Every structure is written in structure tokens, then in C-alpha cells.
């Protein structure tokens, strides 16, 4: 059984201010570092075999808290970056609503490609999902922790599960430093039992004991 833990990074000043981060490299704030240190022992107890992280510093700093407890190396992968938010990056959400009212309304309604140079959700899911699958494939039968981002994690998980963006909106975003757990049965089928073709299954979502502030849809 391969277990994949998809872990959202800790809080940043831009999270707290509802400012659009996207692929801007914003570091953790003190709350975010505290969240990572509090979550790390819970994940270390799962005895991970590998740690992979987005190369953006807020995810890499989050992963470092787990590295400090496990001694495992961390591999970075740029494909695990957050969604690129195009012309919105660096803006407060109120500014986005004022400057891009049509695109903002489509985004809030769940349009997978609302314009303003935002990365389409299909492309995001394929990019992050491929990186998640390859991270898990490198440790078959093991536990892999992947430190990534809110929007990217949701779409990447959806890609693995074969869920479209409409279904994914129903499960909500990960809070800062919370995680989802997926499992895949890699055992060969027993004699007389057909091959299990279920693939990845979502076993838990938004797990964590860290209290995080409410943020708007993982931007």
C-alpha cells in the first residue's frame, strides 16, 4: 500500500492579508513556522520514506520542519508550485475585484479558465498531479510526504482521482499546514481475484491539529 500525504504550507503574511500569491516566492511568517513545527511531529509519526517539496520557499520551509525530525533529504520539484495567477499576483483580492470584475466573477463561480492570464485548472491539475504520481512511484509501498500549495494540491489530487473541478469544489481547500491522505494498493492480485483497478483513493482530507486562519480559496 503506497501512502501519499499532500501537505499545504504554513501561513504567510500574504495569506493573512488575502493577497494573491500564486507563484510569487513569499516566505512563511512566524505563525507559519510555528504551524510547520507543530504539524511535523504528527507527520513524522507516519514514518515517511521520502519528502518532496515545491521549490517555493513557503513550501520548502514547511518541509524543512519535517526534515529536522526525520533526517530524510528533501527533493524539490518546480511542478509542485501553486497555480500561476497571471495579472493578479501581488494584488489584494479587493483590488482584483475592482480591476478585473468579469474575470473575478468567473473565478468565484468556478470557471476553470477565467482569463487574466490565470493558469487553467486542467493544466494545473495535470502539472501537479503528474509530480505527485512520480513522487509516489519513487517509493512504492512506502509513505511519501509532499509539501505544496492549496490550489495546486486540490487540483493535483483531483487529477490522480479522476475528479473534475466541479467535484473538487465540494471538498474545499486545505487550511494552512493541513494535509490530505491518499492510498493506492500496489499488491499483486491474489489467485482467483481480479486485478484491483481502483487506483488512488482519498482516505482523509484537511487533517491537522494546527489552528489556521481562514483564507480565501488558497491563492
C-alpha positions as a printed NumPy array, in Angstrom:
array([[  0.   ,   0.   ,   0.   ],
       [  1.528,   3.294,  -1.083],
       [  0.51 ,   6.289,   1.012],
       [  0.715,   9.846,  -0.277],
       [  0.439,  12.776,   2.128],
       [ -0.227,  16.088,   0.366],
       [  0.702,  18.845,   2.837],
       [ -0.127,  22.517,   2.385],
       [  2.48 ,  25.043,   3.525],
       [  2.142,  27.197,   6.641],
       [  0.793,  30.714,   6.858],
       [  2.406,  33.718,   5.158],
       [  1.831,  37.448,   5.504],
       [  0.147,  37.385,   2.108],
       [ -2.227,  34.626,   3.266],
       [ -3.115,  36.734,   6.285],
       [ -3.746,  39.799,   4.104],
       [ -5.725,  37.954,   1.37 ],
       [ -3.096,  38.964,  -1.155],
       [ -2.753,  36.745,  -4.245],
       [  0.493,  34.769,  -4.039],
       [  0.344,  32.367,  -6.951],
       [  3.942,  31.615,  -7.891],
       [  5.392,  34.661,  -6.119],
       [  8.01 ,  33.401,  -3.668],
       [  6.613,  34.549,  -0.309],
       [  8.249,  33.096,   2.848],
       [  6.472,  31.761,   5.902],
       [  5.717,  34.205,   8.676],
       [  6.236,  33.377,  12.357],
       [  2.775,  31.794,  12.592],
       [  3.556,  29.669,   9.541],
       [  6.82 ,  28.463,  11.046],
       [  5.022,  27.613,  14.294],
       [  2.381,  25.714,  12.323],
       [  5.032,  23.701,  10.479],
       [  6.835,  22.825,  13.712],
       [  3.551,  21.75 ,  15.327],
       [  2.455,  19.617,  12.369],
       [  5.837,  17.96 ,  11.775],
       [  5.679,  15.502,  14.728],
       [  2.284,  14.249,  13.547],
       [  3.666,  13.539,  10.091],
       [  6.917,  12.11 ,  11.461],
       [  4.792,   9.58 ,  13.367],
       [  3.606,   8.261,   9.981],
       [  7.244,   7.211,   9.348],
       [  7.65 ,   8.746,   5.901],
       [ 10.066,   7.191,   3.446],
       [ 10.509,  10.287,   1.298],
       [  9.837,  14.03 ,   1.387],
       [  9.248,  16.117,  -1.727],
       [  8.535,  19.841,  -1.863],
       [  7.615,  22.651,  -4.183],
       [ 10.657,  24.833,  -4.767],
       [  8.858,  27.952,  -3.483],
       [ 10.234,  28.922,  -0.093],
       [  6.955,  28.719,   1.864],
       [  6.632,  25.044,   0.953],
       [ 10.345,  24.289,   1.303],
       [ 10.413,  25.899,   4.779],
       [  7.389,  23.821,   5.771],
       [  9.089,  20.629,   4.574],
       [ 12.236,  21.585,   6.491],
       [ 10.364,  21.205,   9.793],
       [  9.722,  17.539,   8.937],
       [ 13.269,  17.05 ,   7.651],
       [ 14.559,  18.246,  11.029],
       [ 12.696,  15.423,  12.792],
       [ 13.228,  12.597,  10.314],
       [ 16.676,  13.289,   8.892],
       [ 15.352,  12.483,   5.436],
       [ 16.578,  14.502,   2.462],
       [ 14.069,  16.659,   0.649],
       [ 13.754,  16.742,  -3.132],
       [ 12.292,  19.869,  -4.722],
       [ 10.098,  19.86 ,  -7.809],
       [  9.031,  23.073,  -9.559],
       [  5.944,  21.313, -10.936],
       [  4.503,  21.398,  -7.411],
       [  4.283,  25.189,  -7.437],
       [  0.989,  26.95 ,  -6.833],
       [ -1.272,  27.951,  -9.699],
       [  0.072,  30.869, -11.698],
       [ -2.372,  33.711, -11.113],
       [ -1.224,  35.847, -14.021],
       [ -2.086,  39.53 , -13.729],
       [ -3.481,  39.054, -10.211],
       [ -0.25 ,  38.066,  -8.472],
       [  0.674,  40.562,  -5.776],
       [ -2.773,  42.168,  -5.667],
       [ -5.155,  42.148,  -2.723],
       [ -8.381,  40.346,  -3.565],
       [-10.313,  43.606,  -3.233],
       [ -8.022,  45.086,  -5.896],
       [ -8.605,  42.066,  -8.121],
       [-12.369,  42.51 ,  -7.827],
       [-12.074,  46.192,  -8.736],
       [ -9.639,  45.849, -11.654],
       [-10.866,  42.56 , -13.121],
       [-14.577,  42.378, -12.246],
       [-15.587,  39.971, -15.024],
       [-12.672,  37.587, -14.572],
       [-13.042,  37.73 , -10.78 ],
       [-16.733,  36.862, -11.008],
       [-15.948,  33.909, -13.28 ],
       [-13.204,  32.728, -10.899],
       [-15.522,  32.926,  -7.891],
       [-18.143,  30.965,  -9.853],
       [-15.636,  28.183, -10.502],
       [-14.736,  28.886, -14.126],
       [-11.646,  26.716, -14.766],
       [-10.179,  29.288, -17.185],
       [-11.446,  32.749, -16.159],
       [ -8.899,  34.839, -18.057],
       [ -6.416,  37.49 , -16.847],
       [ -3.618,  35.026, -17.673],
       [ -4.572,  32.632, -14.85 ],
       [ -3.303,  29.099, -15.391],
       [ -6.248,  26.904, -16.472],
       [ -7.274,  24.383, -13.832],
       [ -6.82 ,  21.472, -16.244],
       [ -3.191,  22.44 , -16.821],
       [ -2.618,  22.965, -13.101],
       [ -4.086,  19.579, -12.202],
       [ -2.062,  17.773, -14.851],
       [  1.168,  19.504, -13.791],
       [  0.81 ,  18.913, -10.055],
       [ -0.85 ,  15.514, -10.42 ],
       [  1.996,  14.2  , -12.564],
       [  4.521,  15.373,  -9.965],
       [  2.523,  13.732,  -7.157],
       [  2.294,  10.44 ,  -9.026],
       [  6.007,  10.383,  -9.81 ],
       [  6.84 ,  11.174,  -6.174],
       [  4.728,   8.224,  -5.034],
       [  6.088,   5.917,  -7.743],
       [  9.616,   6.529,  -6.455],
       [  8.689,   4.889,  -3.117],
       [  6.266,   2.024,  -3.928],
       [  4.701,   0.568,  -0.812],
       [  6.01 ,   3.474,   1.253],
       [  4.796,   6.772,   2.633],
       [  5.64 ,   9.981,   0.778],
       [  5.018,  13.473,   2.152],
       [  4.704,  16.24 ,  -0.435],
       [  4.797,  19.875,   0.733],
       [  2.9  ,  22.031,  -1.725],
       [  0.161,  24.676,  -2.019],
       [ -3.583,  24.989,  -1.507],
       [ -4.929,  25.386,  -5.016],
       [ -2.293,  23.195,  -6.612],
       [ -2.808,  20.383,  -4.13 ],
       [ -6.553,  20.261,  -4.704],
       [ -6.242,  20.102,  -8.48 ],
       [ -3.346,  17.636,  -8.336],
       [ -5.342,  15.328,  -6.098],
       [ -8.271,  15.649,  -8.479],
       [ -6.04 ,  14.61 , -11.371],
       [ -4.987,  11.448,  -9.504],
       [ -8.584,  10.602,  -8.589],
       [-10.086,  11.471, -11.972],
       [-12.347,  14.143, -10.445],
       [-13.259,  17.3  , -12.355],
       [-13.065,  20.805, -10.908],
       [-16.779,  20.854, -10.082],
       [-16.427,  17.852,  -7.784],
       [-13.277,  19.278,  -6.229],
       [-15.032,  22.488,  -5.225],
       [-17.197,  20.353,  -2.974],
       [-14.314,  19.135,  -0.821],
       [-12.944,  22.59 ,  -0.065],
       [ -9.403,  23.868,   0.342],
       [ -6.713,  22.707,   2.722],
       [ -6.084,  25.008,   5.67 ],
       [ -2.51 ,  26.137,   6.22 ],
       [ -0.311,  23.207,   7.313],
       [ -3.131,  20.672,   6.951],
       [ -2.946,  17.692,   4.63 ],
       [ -4.808,  15.105,   2.612],
       [ -4.022,  11.386,   2.631],
       [ -4.326,   9.179,  -0.457],
       [ -3.599,   5.471,  -0.715],
       [ -3.01 ,   3.085,  -3.584],
       [ -2.986,  -0.699,  -3.287],
       [  0.108,  -1.926,  -5.139],
       [ -0.228,  -5.607,  -4.234],
       [ -0.423,  -8.201,  -6.969],
       [ -3.913,  -9.744,  -7.194],
       [ -4.414, -12.97 ,  -5.287],
       [ -5.106, -16.165,  -7.212],
       [ -8.701, -16.092,  -8.366],
       [ -9.101, -12.391,  -7.535],
       [ -9.228,  -9.862, -10.375],
       [ -6.764,  -7.013, -10.51 ],
       [ -7.82 ,  -4.084,  -8.301],
       [ -8.242,  -1.172, -10.707],
       [ -9.487,   1.405,  -8.212],
       [ -6.164,   3.232,  -8.227],
       [ -5.791,   6.127,  -5.814],
       [ -8.351,   6.628,  -3.064],
       [ -8.798,   9.708,  -0.87 ],
       [ -8.702,   8.459,   2.719],
       [ -8.637,  11.771,   4.629],
       [ -8.819,  15.483,   3.853],
       [ -7.857,  18.668,   5.731],
       [ -6.201,  16.743,   8.561],
       [ -4.164,  18.565,  11.184],
       [ -4.219,  19.892,  14.717],
       [ -2.888,  23.316,  13.797],
       [ -5.366,  26.152,  14.058],
       [ -5.114,  28.223,  10.911],
       [ -6.747,  31.493,   9.977],
       [ -9.439,  31.439,   7.326],
       [ -8.091,  32.272,   3.869],
       [ -9.934,  32.788,   0.626],
       [ -9.663,  29.736,  -1.606],
       [ -5.905,  29.172,  -1.481],
       [ -4.494,  31.973,  -3.593]])
